[in-house]
C-alpha cells in the first residue's frame, strides 16, 4: 500500500524534471558553445518568475530559428548554451493556471559571452480577441490599435481584421486600455480592462466618420499639387538654361526600395485559398493585401509574431505560392504572388 501511494508522487517529480530540460539550439560545428543563464524578473516590482514555462527565440546574423523551451527554476533562472555573438531575443513566460501568456519581452539584446548570468525583465501581458462590424456585416482590413494607461512601449500594439472581421492581439499590455478600430473614414473605440494571463473579448461596431483625416488629406493634396507645379517650373527653367548638347543621365532606382501595391480586393478564389490557412498565416496575408509589399521586420512587429515562428509561417506561405520574398542586400521584402492575386503564373 505504501508503494501505491508513493508512486504518483515519483511520477510527478520525474515528469517535472523532464519538462524542465531545455531545448538547446543547434550550433555550428566550428563554434565553441558558451553556458548562459537568464534570470527572469517581472518589470513591475522585480518579482522572480519562478516555475513558469518559458519560450525564447534567438536570432543573430549567423544563427536564425534557434529557440529554448523549458521551466524556470525556483530562482527564476533558465540555462542553455549558445555560440559567441550578439542576439536579439524574444521571451515569454506562462503560468499554467491561466489560459494565455502572462509575461513577455521583445527584442532583448543578449551578448555572448559578455556575461554568463544576465537578468531580463518581462512585462505583464494579456490576450485580446475581437471583431469589427458595420451595419451587421463583418469588416475585413480594419486597422486595430490598442492604447493602455502606463504602457511605455515604443512599439504600438497593432492588428488588422481578417476576412471574417476578427483580430487577435497576443502579448498585449494589461490594465485599463482603449481599443480603436478604423476602416476608410469610419471609426470607433471602446474601453476594455485587460487582466494578466487572461483572454478578453470585444466586439466593435463602426459608428462615425472621421472628418479630420479627410481635411488632412485635402490639405496634403493641395500641397502636393503646389509642389508639382513648382517642380515643373524649375524643370522648365533648368531646361532653358542647359546648353544645346544634353547628355541624358541614366536613372538609378534603388533595388531595396520596393513600390508598394494598392490594397487588393479579395475574390471568391482568394477566399477559398485563405480558408485553408491557419490564423497566423491569415494575419500575414491580410496585412500584405491591405498594405502591399512590406519588409519582413515591419510585418512581424506589426503582428507581434515571435521571430522563429514568423520565419516558419513565411516559409509555409512561400511553399503554398501565396507570397514571395525578395531579398536585396540586408532587406527582405514580402508581397502576394501573382498566382494568388490573379491565378496566373508569376514571372521569373
PEWOKA-V841771 format. One record per pair of residues at least 4 apart in sequence whose C-alpha atoms are under 7 Angstrom apart, sorted by the first residue. I is the first residue (numbers start at 1). GAP is how many residues later the second one is. If there is no record, write none. Layout:
# PEWOKA-V841771
[[I | GAP] [I | GAP]]
This chain:
# PEWOKA-V841771
[[1 | 4] [2 | 4] [3 | 4] [6 | 4] [7 | 4] [8 | 4] [9 | 4] [10 | 4] [11 | 4] [12 | 4] [13 | 4] [14 | 4] [15 | 4] [16 | 4] [17 | 4] [19 | 51] [19 | 52] [20 | 50] [20 | 51] [21 | 49] [22 | 46] [22 | 47] [22 | 48] [22 | 58] [23 | 44] [23 | 45] [23 | 46] [24 | 44] [24 | 56] [24 | 57] [25 | 41] [25 | 42] [25 | 43] [26 | 40] [27 | 4] [27 | 56] [31 | 52] [32 | 51] [33 | 48] [33 | 49] [33 | 50] [33 | 51] [34 | 47] [34 | 48] [34 | 49] [34 | 50] [34 | 79] [35 | 45] [35 | 46] [35 | 47] [35 | 81] [36 | 43] [36 | 44] [36 | 45] [36 | 80] [36 | 81] [37 | 40] [37 | 41] [37 | 42] [37 | 43] [37 | 79] [37 | 80] [37 | 81] [38 | 39] [38 | 40] [38 | 41] [38 | 79] [38 | 80] [38 | 81] [38 | 82] [39 | 37] [39 | 38] [39 | 39] [39 | 79] [39 | 80] [39 | 81] [40 | 8] [40 | 9] [40 | 36] [40 | 37] [40 | 79] [40 | 80] [40 | 81] [40 | 82] [41 | 5] [41 | 6] [41 | 7] [41 | 8] [41 | 79] [41 | 80] [41 | 81] [42 | 4] [42 | 5] [42 | 6] [42 | 7] [42 | 79] [42 | 80] [42 | 81] [43 | 78] [43 | 79] [43 | 80] [48 | 27] [48 | 28] [49 | 27] [50 | 22] [50 | 23] [50 | 24] [50 | 25] [50 | 26] [51 | 20] [51 | 21] [51 | 22] [51 | 23] [51 | 25] [52 | 19] [52 | 20] [52 | 41] [52 | 42] [52 | 43] [53 | 17] [53 | 18] [53 | 19] [53 | 40] [53 | 41] [53 | 42] [54 | 15] [54 | 16] [54 | 17] [54 | 18] [54 | 38] [54 | 39] [54 | 40] [55 | 13] [55 | 14] [55 | 15] [55 | 36] [55 | 37] [55 | 38] [56 | 11] [56 | 12] [56 | 13] [56 | 33] [56 | 34] [56 | 35] [56 | 36] [57 | 9] [57 | 10] [57 | 11] [57 | 32] [57 | 33] [57 | 34] [57 | 249] [57 | 250] [57 | 251] [58 | 6] [58 | 7] [58 | 8] [58 | 9] [58 | 29] [58 | 30] [58 | 31] [58 | 32] [59 | 4] [59 | 5] [59 | 6] [59 | 7] [59 | 28] [59 | 29] [59 | 30] [60 | 4] [60 | 26] [60 | 27] [60 | 28] [65 | 243] [72 | 4] [72 | 5] [72 | 6] [73 | 4] [73 | 5] [84 | 28] [84 | 29] [85 | 26] [85 | 27] [86 | 23] [86 | 24] [86 | 25] [86 | 26] [87 | 22] [87 | 23] [87 | 24] [88 | 19] [88 | 20] [88 | 21] [88 | 22] [89 | 17] [89 | 18] [89 | 19] [89 | 20] [89 | 21] [90 | 15] [90 | 16] [90 | 17] [90 | 18] [90 | 216] [91 | 13] [91 | 14] [91 | 15] [92 | 9] [92 | 11] [92 | 12] [92 | 13] [93 | 8] [93 | 9] [93 | 10] [93 | 11] [94 | 7] [94 | 8] [94 | 9] [95 | 7] [98 | 99] [98 | 100] [99 | 98] [99 | 99] [99 | 100] [100 | 26] [100 | 27] [100 | 97] [100 | 98] [100 | 99] [101 | 24] [101 | 25] [101 | 70] [101 | 96] [102 | 22] [102 | 23] [102 | 24] [102 | 94] [102 | 95] [103 | 19] [103 | 20] [103 | 21] [103 | 22] [104 | 18] [104 | 19] [104 | 20] [104 | 21] [104 | 67] [105 | 17] [105 | 18] [124 | 49] [124 | 50] [124 | 72] [125 | 46] [125 | 47] [125 | 48] [125 | 49] [125 | 71] [125 | 72] [126 | 44] [126 | 45] [126 | 46] [126 | 47] [126 | 48] [126 | 68] [126 | 69] [126 | 70] [126 | 71] [126 | 72] [126 | 73] [127 | 42] [127 | 43] [127 | 44] [127 | 45] [127 | 71] [127 | 72] [127 | 73] [128 | 40] [128 | 41] [128 | 42] [128 | 71] [128 | 72] [128 | 73] [129 | 38] [129 | 39] [129 | 40] [129 | 71] [129 | 72] [129 | 73] [130 | 36] [130 | 37] [130 | 38] [130 | 71] [130 | 72] [130 | 73] [131 | 34] [131 | 35] [131 | 36] [131 | 71] [131 | 72] [131 | 73] [132 | 6] [132 | 7] [132 | 33] [132 | 34] [132 | 71] [132 | 72] [132 | 73] [133 | 4] [133 | 5] [133 | 6] [133 | 32] [133 | 71] [133 | 72] [133 | 73] [134 | 4] [134 | 5] [134 | 71] [134 | 72] [138 | 26] [138 | 27] [139 | 26] [140 | 21] [140 | 22] [140 | 23] [140 | 24] [140 | 25] [141 | 19] [141 | 20] [141 | 21] [141 | 145] [141 | 149] [142 | 18] [142 | 19] [142 | 39] [142 | 40] [142 | 41] [143 | 16] [143 | 17] [143 | 18] [143 | 38] [143 | 39] [143 | 40] [144 | 14] [144 | 15] [144 | 16] [144 | 36] [144 | 37] [144 | 38] [145 | 12] [145 | 13] [145 | 14] [145 | 34] [145 | 35] [145 | 36] [146 | 11] [146 | 12] [146 | 31] [146 | 32] [146 | 33] [146 | 34] [147 | 30] [147 | 31] [147 | 32] [148 | 25] [148 | 27] [148 | 28] [148 | 29] [148 | 30] [149 | 27] [149 | 28] [157 | 15] [158 | 144] [158 | 145] [159 | 8] [159 | 10] [159 | 143] [159 | 144] [160 | 7] [160 | 127] [161 | 4] [161 | 5] [161 | 6] [162 | 4] [162 | 5] [162 | 120] [162 | 121] [162 | 124] [174 | 20] [174 | 21] [174 | 22] [175 | 18] [175 | 19] [175 | 20] [176 | 16] [176 | 17] [176 | 18] [177 | 14] [177 | 15] [177 | 16] [178 | 11] [178 | 12] [178 | 13] [178 | 14] [179 | 10] [179 | 11] [179 | 12] [180 | 8] [180 | 9] [180 | 10] [181 | 6] [181 | 7] [181 | 8] [182 | 4] [182 | 5] [182 | 6] [183 | 4] [185 | 24] [185 | 25] [186 | 20] [186 | 21] [186 | 22] [186 | 23] [186 | 24] [187 | 19] [187 | 20] [187 | 21] [187 | 22] [187 | 23] [188 | 17] [188 | 18] [188 | 19] [188 | 20] [194 | 6] [210 | 4] [211 | 4] [212 | 4] [213 | 4] [214 | 4] [215 | 4] [216 | 4] [217 | 4] [218 | 4] [219 | 4] [220 | 4] [221 | 4] [222 | 4] [223 | 4] [224 | 4] [225 | 4] [226 | 4] [227 | 4] [228 | 4] [229 | 4] [230 | 4] [231 | 4] [232 | 4] [233 | 4] [234 | 4] [235 | 4] [236 | 4] [237 | 4] [238 | 4] [255 | 73] [256 | 72] [256 | 75] [260 | 32] [260 | 33] [261 | 31] [261 | 32] [262 | 29] [262 | 30] [263 | 26] [263 | 27] [263 | 28] [263 | 29] [264 | 25] [264 | 26] [266 | 4] [266 | 5] [267 | 4] [268 | 4] [269 | 4] [270 | 4] [270 | 70] [271 | 4] [274 | 8] [277 | 4] [277 | 5] [278 | 4] [279 | 4] [280 | 4] [281 | 4] [281 | 32] [282 | 4] [283 | 4] [284 | 4] [285 | 4] [286 | 4] [287 | 4] [288 | 4] [288 | 5] [288 | 47] [288 | 48] [292 | 43] [293 | 40] [293 | 41] [293 | 42] [294 | 4] [294 | 5] [294 | 39] [294 | 40] [294 | 41] [295 | 4] [295 | 37] [295 | 38] [295 | 39] [296 | 4] [296 | 36] [296 | 37] [296 | 38] [297 | 4] [298 | 4] [299 | 4] [300 | 4] [300 | 5] [300 | 10] [301 | 4] [305 | 4] [305 | 5] [306 | 4] [307 | 4] [308 | 4] [309 | 4] [310 | 4] [311 | 4] [312 | 4] [313 | 4] [314 | 4] [315 | 4] [316 | 4] [317 | 4] [317 | 5] [317 | 6] [318 | 4] [318 | 5] [318 | 6] [321 | 16] [322 | 14] [322 | 15] [322 | 18] [323 | 11] [323 | 12] [323 | 13] [323 | 14] [324 | 10] [324 | 11] [324 | 12] [324 | 13] [325 | 7] [325 | 8] [325 | 9] [325 | 10] [326 | 6] [326 | 7] [326 | 8] [327 | 4] [327 | 5] [327 | 6] [328 | 4] [336 | 4] [336 | 5] [337 | 4] [337 | 9] [338 | 4] [338 | 5] [338 | 6] [338 | 7] [338 | 8] [339 | 4] [339 | 5] [339 | 6] [339 | 7]]
